Amino acid sequence: METIKIGIIGYGYWGPNLARNFYELPTSELIVIADQKEEQLQRAQSKYPQIKLVRDYKEVFAMGLDAVVVSTPPKTHFQIAKDCLLHGLNVLAEKPLTLESQQAEELIELADSKGLILMVGHTFRYNSAIHAMKKFIENKELGDVYYIDTARLNLGLFNRDSNVLWDLAPHDISILLYMLNQKPISVSAQGMPCVTPGVYDVAYINLIFPNNLTAYVHVSWLDPCKVRRVTIVGSKKMAVFNDMAIEGKIKIYDQGVDAPDYTNGFGEFQYSYRHGDITIPNIKFVEPLREECQDFINSIINHTEPNSSARSGLHVIKILEAAMHSIANGCTQQVIKW
């Protein structure tokens, strides 16, 4: 069995989860962890005493690695990923891949020219509940999809170097792109800097997809309740994915409304409401991050494109850029240039 030698760059918020998975996977060997902060390296050493630790990520280039995982602040992703690709390393970068679409395109072109895998960490593309929701749409179990509503809310974590759109919205945008398997035509957005001037901590995004399908994304760092929810409203049924639920994360509602055929008599024109059963599908849960890490390894070994490819990450960035332009231009609808 081929084993891929891995290095982790960045051991802060998400790095420990990535290190754990690559350490435990039989097809990967965790060689080194890099972080500029000594306290983070001490955390890593207490967990993995046999792993090499460095403060400068460039030291990993001389360690015979096959791949690296970039789990540093988003503003550093472009330069670090570029350096690693130039040194012949496959790269998995946390979301967002970069903060500019032009930078993402440059990385994709570089990876392609060197025959390397470049992947972005859109973990929800590996979530079994999201896979089930995608099948409900594809199998027409919900009928024609009227609209999709997503909400990702909590109190914090505030970040002066970013905003809530770039922090939270990539999750839900990547979910929408994956479930619908198509790109939106246009986007409008509204953002509010409630706590820190110039930093949006609450935002609403409106995406228009082909066939007039609309999706709404609500993200907030300033909400008393932690919410992670995706709602699909169809002509036959409705589905809700509640990621905060301990059990029964997906519920299917056999509910809806049917408009009557047109008549001249007002009394005959009455809507028919349907209140059926609520069903909870039995979804086998596998840790999405484990699936993501395994997909990265498999893509390197088999020279195949991962589910969460860099191109899918580029699509998310272009949507976010258009949303930011919409906010700057009075919430106007922005056509996305693909």
KOLTORTI-69144 format. One record per residue (C-alpha): residue in one letter; x, y, z. Coordinates in pm, whole numbers, padded with zeros to 5 digits, always signed. Layout:
! KOLTORTI-69144
aXYZ;...
//
This chain:
! KOLTORTI-69144
m+00000+00000+00000;e+00145+00335-00106;t+00196+00580+00180;i+00194+00958+00129;k+00429+01164+00345;i+00245+01467+00483;g+00340+01794+00651;i+00098+02024+00834;i+00158+02400+00805;g-00038+02577+01077;y-00142+02411+01403;g-00391+02667+01530;y-00769+02634+01521;w-00815+02357+01261;g-00463+02218+01236;p-00499+01970+01526;n-00802+01808+01359;l-00615+01773+01031;a-00306+01635+01205;r-00516+01377+01391;n-00674+01248+01073;f-00357+01226+00867;y-00178+01064+01161;e-00446+00795+01187;l-00495+00724+00815;p-00308+00409+00708;t-00225+00559+00367;s-00053+00870+00505;e+00248+00932+00727;l+00258+01257+00925;i+00621+01372+00914;v+00631+01734+01029;i+00421+02014+01176;a+00514+02379+01116;d+00387+02677+01311;q+00532+03018+01395;k+00405+03010+01754;e+00603+02816+02010;e+00295+02736+02220;q+00132+02569+01920;l+00440+02357+01859;q+00442+02254+02225;r+00080+02141+02189;a+00177+01937+01885;q+00480+01787+02062;s+00271+01671+02356;k+00035+01495+02115;y+00290+01363+01863;p+00632+01343+02034;q+00785+01159+01739;i+00688+01421+01479;k+00938+01683+01359;l+00849+02041+01455;v+00964+02358+01277;r+00875+02727+01298;d+00958+02815+00935;y+00740+02623+00689;k+01012+02643+00424;e+01214+02389+00622;v+00965+02119+00515;f+01089+02145+00155;a+01400+01941+00243;m+01215+01660+00422;g+01113+01441+00128;l+00741+01510+00163;d+00476+01425-00095;a+00219+01678+00020;v+00138+01954+00265;v-00176+02083+00432;v-00203+02461+00468;s-00407+02552+00775;t-00294+02910+00830;p-00488+03241+00816;p-00656+03285+00473;k-00445+03589+00379;t-00133+03365+00386;h-00276+03079+00177;f-00168+03208-00163;q+00203+03259-00091;i+00245+02942+00113;a+00057+02725-00138;k+00255+02877-00425;d+00588+02807-00251;c+00485+02447-00185;l+00368+02385-00542;l+00692+02532-00677;h+00878+02277-00463;g+00679+01989-00613;l+00438+01930-00326;n+00070+01845-00355;v-00137+02093-00153;l-00456+02082+00051;a-00540+02439+00161;e-00812+02526+00406;k-01103+02741+00288;p-01106+02988+00132;l-00835+02879-00108;t-00728+03243-00155;l-00884+03585-00104;e-00871+03675-00475;s-00990+03476-00775;q-00683+03583-00976;q-00458+03425-00713;a-00663+03104-00716;e-00638+03087-01095;e-00260+03129-01072;l-00233+02842-00824;i-00453+02616-01037;e-00244+02688-01346;l+00076+02620-01150;a-00055+02291-01009;d-00173+02177-01353;s+00162+02262-01513;k+00343+02048-01256;g+00090+01762-01248;l+00017+01820-00880;i-00304+01797-00677;l-00439+02127-00544;m-00740+02087-00320;v-00943+02312-00090;g-01094+02212+00244;h-01467+02245+00179;t-01550+01978+00436;f-01927+01978+00384;r-01880+01825+00039;y-01790+01509+00237;n-02080+01525+00482;s-02312+01222+00452;a-02617+01438+00531;i-02532+01677+00248;h-02485+01375+00018;a-02838+01265+00113;m-02982+01611+00049;k-02815+01615-00293;k-02981+01281-00377;f-03323+01414-00270;i-03282+01691-00527;e-03148+01466-00803;n-03416+01198-00749;k-03694+01460-00749;e-03809+01326-00411;l-03888+01684-00311;g-04037+01772-00649;d-03921+02089-00821;v-03701+02293-00588;y-03858+02633-00519;y-03574+02773-00309;i-03298+02683-00063;d-03229+02868+00260;t-02912+02831+00467;a-02823+02979+00805;r-02484+02968+00978;l-02498+03178+01293;n-02313+03202+01624;l-02163+03452+01869;g-01802+03498+01747;l-01530+03424+01651;f-01461+03786+01550;n-01167+03851+01320;r-01047+04201+01227;d-00847+04064+00931;s-01152+03913+00762;n-01532+03936+00768;v-01822+03697+00814;l-01867+03646+00439;w-01515+03509+00388;d-01523+03320+00718;l-01861+03144+00723;a-02024+03182+00381;p-01774+02953+00196;h-01931+02657+00380;d-02284+02722+00257;i-02184+02838-00091;s-01983+02518-00140;i-02284+02317-00016;l-02512+02488-00270;l-02271+02435-00559;y-02233+02069-00468;m-02603+01992-00412;l-02723+02174-00724;n-02426+02082-00946;q-02450+02418-01120;k-02317+02770-01079;p-02529+03078-01000;i-02598+03340-01262;s-02594+03640-01030;v-02567+03742-00666;s-02672+04029-00443;a-02571+04081-00081;q-02618+04299+00222;g-02357+04327+00495;m-02361+04504+00830;p-02056+04606+01041;c-02221+04607+01384;v-01923+04574+01619;t-01610+04681+01429;p-01628+04961+01169;g-01566+04825+00820;v-01585+04458+00925;y-01909+04286+00828;d-02022+04058+01109;v-02372+03991+00967;a-02452+03927+00601;y-02733+03809+00375;i-02655+03670+00029;n-02910+03609-00246;l-02801+03371-00526;i-02993+03327-00852;f-02934+02992-01025;p-03057+02876-01368;n-03433+02808-01402;n-03505+03087-01152;l-03398+02877-00854;t-03306+03107-00566;a-03085+03037-00267;y-03047+03251+00043;v-02740+03246+00268;h-02752+03407+00613;v-02426+03424+00809;s-02353+03597+01138;w-02092+03626+01410;l-02347+03811+01621;d-02631+03577+01707;p-02724+03436+02050;c-02806+03094+01904;k-02566+02864+01723;v-02739+02761+01400;r-02617+02533+01121;r-02918+02469+00898;v-03001+02400+00533;t-03365+02404+00421;i-03482+02287+00079;v-03840+02375-00016;g-03980+02173-00304;s-04315+02139-00479;k-04375+01794-00321;k-04185+01792+00006;m-03944+01994+00217;a-03614+01883+00372;v-03420+02033+00662;f-03063+01949+00759;n-02991+02065+01114;d-02624+02004+01185;m-02671+02099+01551;a-02917+01814+01613;i-02766+01525+01809;e-02993+01273+01632;g-03215+01300+01327;k-03004+01562+01151;i-03229+01537+00841;k-03608+01561+00848;i-03836+01527+00545;y-04166+01711+00571;d-04451+01586+00353;q-04599+01934+00361;g-04680+02197+00104;v-04948+02391-00076;d-05119+02332-00409;a-05273+02616-00608;p-05613+02529-00766;d-05688+02558-01133;y-05796+02908-01232;t-06168+02984-01191;n-06378+03297-01227;g-06548+03246-00892;f-06358+03385-00594;g-06519+03136-00359;e-06389+02842-00561;f-06033+02975-00567;q-05890+02813-00254;y-05545+02679-00193;s-05503+02319-00081;y-05262+02276+00211;r-05091+01944+00268;h-04986+01836+00618;g-04835+01488+00594;d-04585+01286+00793;i-04238+01387+00902;t-03978+01122+00825;i-03620+01094+00952;p-03389+00910+00709;n-03132+00676+00857;i-02804+00836+00756;k-02478+00658+00836;f-02242+00920+00974;v-01871+00918+00889;e-01646+01204+00999;p-01646+01442+00698;l-01292+01560+00766;r-01167+01200+00761;e-01334+01153+00421;e-01179+01479+00297;c-00829+01378+00406;q-00869+01034+00249;d-00986+01193-00077;f-00672+01406-00082;i-00452+01098-00037;n-00647+00899-00298;s-00622+01182-00549;i-00244+01192-00511;i-00206+00815-00542;n-00450+00775-00834;h-00382+01110-01007;t-00753+01198-00999;e-00938+01522-00928;p-01070+01541-00570;n-01433+01613-00488;s-01333+01945-00333;s-01105+02051-00616;a-00929+02385-00642;r-01167+02475-00925;s-01464+02433-00692;g-01278+02660-00450;l-01231+02916-00729;h-01607+02917-00793;v-01671+02996-00426;i-01420+03283-00437;k-01580+03434-00747;i-01921+03429-00579;l-01780+03595-00267;e-01608+03862-00477;a-01937+03936-00654;a-02116+03950-00318;m-01862+04202-00188;h-01908+04414-00503;s-02284+04400-00449;i-02248+04532-00094;a-02015+04809-00211;n-02264+04910-00481;g-02578+04935-00270;c-02682+04567-00271;t-02723+04561-00649;q-02748+04232-00840;q-02407+04134-00976;v-02375+03903-01276;i-02099+03650-01215;k-01848+03610-01498;w-01753+03246-01532;
//
